Amino acid sequence: MRRVKEVTLVLCVFIVLLVIFGSCFRATPAGAFFGALAGTPVLVHLFNRLAPRRKEPDNSPESVSRPIASPPAEQVVVLRLDRPDRRA
């Protein structure tokens, strides 16, 4: 499913570039096609470099042998105010 999603997004980038080159830059149909064909891998590469993939959570069910985590132990912090001459 992930592969289909990636291919669909690349196809959408290609179509957007085709429209931009064809209408905004007023390129010929062949120029718009080859511009979109050359620009799509560049944009995909730049996007992958600037926004790397997130690690996807594991969808497998949890194993039964995993131990149950105990609540964290309490920690006590003692704050002591010292005088400027370092006497208690």
Beta strands, then each sheet from edge to edge (+ up, - down):
end
